[in-house]
Amino acid sequence: MSQPALQSAFDLEATIARLLIYPVKSCAGVELPEMLLTETGLEFDRAWMVVDAQGEFVTQRQLPRMALVRPQMKHTEVVLRAPGMLALHLAFDRVEKPVRVRVWKDEVAAYDMGNIAAQWFSDFLSEPGKPQVLRLVRFDPEHKRLSSLKWTGGVEAENQFADGYPVLVASEGSLADLNERLAAAGHDAVGIERFRPNIVLAGVESHDEDRVDALHIATGEGEAELRPVKPCTRCPIPDIDPATALSSPEVGDMLRTYRKDPRVDGGITFGMNCIVIQGVEYTLKVGQPVGANYRFE
């Protein structure tokens, strides 16, 4: 079946190469051929989160073995698997008591997922001599957590447990550029999974996603629009191999040689954080055309 077409001509024409969500914040991603676009980004992205005994979020920064927790989306549930563990089944329509938790500087409303889920994560993420007391929570959809209004230009863009913005976009060209540099330095290539994007674009030059004013996506329901608003500043997580949860510094070291971004005071960036302008409840699919015009500051 043919893909829908864009209604206008654009400076840049791309296609959606991959679509990914991360149902549990900082655990492995799920790649699907199509996903529903919602106010908070792709459906079920960062809908669940692991917190410590104080209700503070935890990520691969503290617990790199979270990379080994692999979700699978079923019709009515998400199933989590990890080495040496029985599968953990989380029904989409089931939560337990309401709680308050923290993600970065935001205190948000959530629901605890119960003692079985808490024990599962505590057991898997504990190391000898380092017991972990952890809980799994789900975002309360009635809670309104907004992106930085400074970066969105005053647009109220809602998030669940993502670091700060609804959708992260990166491109195959950006990854190819990095891998060429890594190869020249004698290092192995890395996958886009290290950068945890939601949408991966094909057919554009390296970091073209940094330079456009909006992404127009032709869907079956009409044209969706995502607005890139902030370069994605990188922490140590891209140094963690998602297959092994082991960390080595070559990715971060290489990015520091060419990705210092003046827009974020010299921070190291890869990918663009986007907000949803149009297309809530539209279905995004791999292969859909994407058009954009270059932004001239």
Secondary structure, 3 states (H helix, E strand, C coil): CCCCCCCCCCCEEEEEEEEEECCECCCCCEECCEEEEECCEECCCCCEEEEECCCEECCCCCCHHHHHCEEEECCCEEEEECCCCCCEEEECCCCCCEEEEEECCEEEEEEECCHHHHHHHHHHHCECCECCCEEEEEECCCCCEECCHHHHCCCCCEECCCCCCCEEEEEHHHHHHHHHHHHHCCCCCCCHHHHCCCEEEECCCCCHHHHECCEEEEECCEEEEEEEEEEEECCCHHHECCCCCCECCHHHHHHHHHCEEHHHCCEEEEEEEEEEEECCCCEEECCCEEEECECCC
